[in-house]
Structures are given as C-alpha cells and as structure tokens.
Amino acid sequence: MKERLQKIIAAAGLGSRRQAESWIAAGEVTVDGIAAALGDKADPATQTILVRGKKLVGRRGHLYLLLNKPAGVMCTRSDPQGRPLIFDLVPEKIGVLFTVGRLDMTTEGLILLTDDGELAHRLAHPAFKVEKTYLVRARGKLSQEHLDALERGVVLEDGLTAPARLDRVRFGGGHTWLEITLREGRNRQVRRMLEAVGHPVSRLKRIRYAFLEIDGLETGRYRPLTQGEIARLKNLVPERKNDRRLPE
C-alpha cells in the first residue's frame, strides 16, 4: 500500500516527518532510482527507497523508552560545549532514537525516547493536547491572584497560554511549591509563565507525561514501555484513514 514518503521514513525510525521532508526537498530521497518530491507516495514493500544513499528497511517493531532526565543534560545529539547529552544515557547498540519534545538543560524528569517518528510527531503535536505535569519550585510566595492567573492563562511574547491546572500548592523556605499541568508544549513554557507573574522558577521537574508516572524510575535511568502503555499512548493520538495530515 502506498503512503506518503515522509510517513514511511518516520515509521522506519530514520527521523521525524519534518526531517524526512527536508531530505526529500534536498533531493536526498529516491524511489526506484528517481528523485522524490514532496507529496510523493510509495510502497516500501514493492519499491526501492533510498534515504541519503541508504536503502530504507522497514522494522518489525519500534522501541519506546521512558527516561528520567537529570538536570544538566542536553536533549540534542551534539553540543559544541561538550555538555552531557541525553542519548549518552542509553546504550549505543539500541540504535538511533529521538526525543518526544524536549526538556531544557536545567529541567529534570520524564521524557520519551523512540524510533517511531510517526507516533512521536503526533504525541508532540499541540492538536492532541497531551498532558504534562511538572513539579515547580518558584521563588517567593505566589498570591492567590497569581495562582488564578496561571490557571486562566498568562500572556507571553508568543500569545496567551491555555489554562493550566494547579495542584498541591504549598509554601515554605521563601519558595512556593506546586504541580502544574499543561496541555500545550511551548518552549520553556512553565519557566516563562512563572516569570510572567514575577516568580522565577528555581527548580523544575516533569513528573508525569500523559498517564506515565515518574515514581520508581531513578534519575538517569530508563525503562521500556509495556505493550499496554504503548497501546494507551497510541489511543491518545489516534490516526484515522481520513485524517488530513497534521500541520507541523
């Protein structure tokens, strides 16, 4: 069955759909010896697909890991300053993985690693509003007015944030501790939201991704997802035959 090339490449674990599109646009993908164009479809079972000179080989199954990222680790494949990378925390023999979204260097906590580019794209896409919960330590004591503002949404340079859910708010030692749950994933969003109400974050840890909990997973360690967890994630971001392609 023919499918869009970027979807085939992502499903094979070679990269995200956006990466696949860039390779296609750069002429680095061929189908039966002919350079592909954006929008082309192919059947990997009957056609020869080369991606950057290498033959695309379908996988029997994908890999899904849940990792508890330490602070000070980068969610990138390289760093000119030589800082620790998240991919150094998993064995090289596992193969090429990429993260579902990112956590900034100083943020700790849960992040998914996978070679399933299609699922990763859908999980990270704002259209599906996958919940992420963070444990926050903010400087100073947040007033009820500021807590209400976070729940309603605050204005950032890229627009008004969606309403957030706050839980387990407590005060002590000149700080406010709270759990904040978001259904969108803007860059450094939690930090920027707290800065917007005048209480910069001094520690940030993602403790829940959708239904996946951090409990029992030590810092710097990872575990594979169970088949049941994988199925639940896929149910959160279903792909239907008549769906239009999600925008990037």
C-alpha positions in Angstrom: 0.0 0.0 0.0 1.4 3.4 -0.9 1.8 6.1 1.7 3.5 9.5 1.8 7.2 9.2 1.8 7.7 11.3 4.9 5.4 9.0 6.9 7.3 5.9 5.6 10.7 7.3 6.6 9.4 8.4 10.0 7.8 5.0 10.6 11.1 3.3 9.8 12.8 5.2 12.6 15.1 7.3 10.5 13.9 10.7 11.7 10.8 12.8 12.2 8.4 13.7 9.4 9.9 17.2 9.4 13.4 15.8 8.9 12.1 13.5 6.2 10.6 16.4 4.3 13.8 18.3 4.5 15.6 15.3 3.0 13.0 15.0 0.2 13.2 18.7 -0.6 17.0 18.5 -0.7 16.9 15.6 -3.3 18.3 13.1 -0.8 15.4 10.6 -1.2 14.9 8.4 -4.3 12.2 5.9 -5.2 13.3 3.3 -7.8 16.2 5.5 -8.7 14.1 8.6 -9.3 14.4 11.7 -7.0 11.3 12.1 -4.9 9.3 15.3 -4.5 7.3 16.5 -1.6 3.9 14.8 -1.7 5.1 11.7 -3.4 3.8 8.3 -2.2 5.5 4.9 -2.4 5.1 1.3 -1.3 8.1 0.1 0.7 7.1 -3.5 0.1 7.4 -3.3 -3.7 9.6 -0.2 -4.3 13.3 0.6 -3.5 13.5 3.7 -1.4 16.9 5.2 -0.7 17.3 7.9 2.0 20.6 9.8 1.9 22.1 6.9 -0.1 21.0 4.1 2.2 18.2 1.7 1.5 15.2 2.0 3.7 14.4 -1.2 5.6 11.2 -1.5 7.5 11.3 -2.5 11.1 9.2 -5.3 12.7 8.7 -3.2 15.8 9.7 0.1 17.3 11.4 0.9 20.6 9.8 3.1 23.2 11.7 4.2 26.3 10.8 6.3 29.3 13.7 8.1 30.8 14.2 10.3 33.9 16.5 13.0 32.7 18.9 14.6 35.2 19.4 18.3 35.3 22.4 19.5 33.2 21.8 17.1 30.3 21.0 18.4 26.8 18.2 16.9 24.6 20.4 17.2 21.5 22.6 14.9 19.5 25.7 17.1 19.9 26.9 20.1 21.8 29.8 22.4 20.9 30.5 23.0 24.6 30.8 19.2 25.3 27.9 19.1 27.8 26.3 15.7 28.6 23.7 14.5 26.1 20.5 12.6 26.8 21.5 9.9 24.2 24.6 9.1 26.3 22.3 7.7 28.9 21.2 4.8 26.7 23.4 2.1 25.0 24.6 2.9 21.6 23.6 -0.5 20.3 19.9 0.4 20.8 20.2 2.4 17.6 19.1 5.9 16.6 16.4 7.4 18.8 14.9 10.8 19.2 13.0 12.6 21.9 9.3 13.3 22.0 9.6 17.0 22.5 12.4 18.4 24.7 13.3 19.4 28.2 15.7 22.3 28.6 19.1 21.6 30.1 18.2 22.6 33.7 14.9 20.8 33.8 14.7 17.3 35.2 12.2 14.5 34.7 10.3 12.3 32.3 10.9 12.2 28.6 10.1 9.6 26.0 12.7 8.3 23.6 11.7 6.3 20.5 12.5 5.4 16.9 8.8 5.7 16.0 8.8 9.0 14.2 5.1 9.0 13.4 3.9 8.4 17.0 6.5 10.9 18.3 5.2 13.6 15.9 1.6 13.0 17.0 2.4 13.0 20.7 4.3 16.3 20.4 1.7 17.9 18.3 -0.5 20.6 20.1 -3.6 19.4 18.3 -3.8 16.4 20.6 -3.2 18.3 23.9 -1.3 15.5 25.7 -1.0 16.5 29.3 2.4 17.0 31.0 2.7 17.6 34.8 5.6 19.5 36.4 6.7 19.9 40.0 7.7 23.5 40.3 9.7 25.4 43.0 9.3 29.1 42.4 10.9 32.0 44.3 8.7 33.8 46.7 5.1 33.3 47.8 2.6 33.3 45.0 -0.5 35.3 45.8 -3.9 33.8 45.0 -4.2 36.4 42.2 -1.0 35.0 40.6 -2.2 31.4 41.1 -5.5 32.3 39.5 -3.7 33.9 36.6 -1.7 30.8 35.9 -4.9 28.7 35.9 -6.6 31.1 33.5 -3.6 31.6 31.2 -1.0 34.3 31.0 0.2 36.5 28.2 3.6 35.6 26.9 5.5 37.0 23.9 4.0 34.3 21.7 0.5 34.8 22.9 -1.9 33.8 25.7 -1.3 30.4 27.2 -4.0 27.8 27.5 -5.5 27.3 31.0 -3.3 25.2 33.3 -4.3 23.0 36.3 -2.6 23.6 39.6 -2.4 21.1 42.4 -0.7 20.6 45.8 0.3 24.3 46.3 2.4 24.9 49.4 4.7 27.5 50.8 8.0 27.2 52.7 11.5 28.5 52.9 10.8 31.5 50.8 9.5 29.4 48.0 6.2 28.2 46.5 5.9 24.5 45.6 3.2 23.4 43.2 2.3 21.0 40.5 1.2 22.5 37.2 -0.3 20.5 34.3 -0.2 21.8 30.8 -1.9 20.6 27.6 0.4 22.6 25.3 4.2 22.5 24.9 5.7 25.8 24.1 9.4 26.3 24.5 10.3 26.8 28.2 6.6 27.4 28.9 6.5 26.7 32.6 9.5 28.9 33.3 8.1 31.8 31.2 4.7 31.6 32.8 6.1 31.9 36.3 8.4 34.7 35.2 5.4 36.5 33.8 3.8 36.6 37.3 7.0 37.7 38.9 8.2 34.4 40.5 11.1 32.8 38.6 11.5 29.0 38.8 14.4 27.7 40.8 13.7 24.0 40.2 11.6 22.2 37.6 10.8 18.5 37.2 8.4 16.8 34.9 6.7 14.1 37.0 4.0 12.9 34.6 3.7 12.5 30.9 0.1 11.7 30.0 -0.6 8.7 32.3 3.1 7.8 32.7 4.4 8.5 36.2 8.0 9.2 37.4 7.6 7.1 40.6 10.1 4.2 40.8 12.3 5.5 38.0 15.6 6.7 39.3 17.3 9.8 37.9 19.4 9.0 34.9 17.7 5.6 34.4 15.2 4.4 31.7 12.8 1.6 31.2 11.0 0.3 28.1 7.3 0.9 27.9 5.0 -2.1 28.2 2.8 -3.1 25.3 -0.2 -1.9 27.3 1.4 1.6 27.8 2.3 1.8 24.1 -1.3 1.0 23.2 -2.6 3.6 25.5 -0.3 6.2 24.1 -1.5 5.4 20.5 -5.1 5.6 21.7 -4.4 9.1 23.0 -3.3 10.3 19.5 -5.3 8.1 17.1 -4.6 8.2 13.4 -7.6 7.7 11.2 -7.6 6.8 7.5 -9.5 10.0 6.6 -7.4 12.3 8.8 -5.7 15.2 6.9 -2.0 15.4 7.6 -1.4 17.3 10.8 0.4 20.7 10.3 3.9 21.0 11.7 
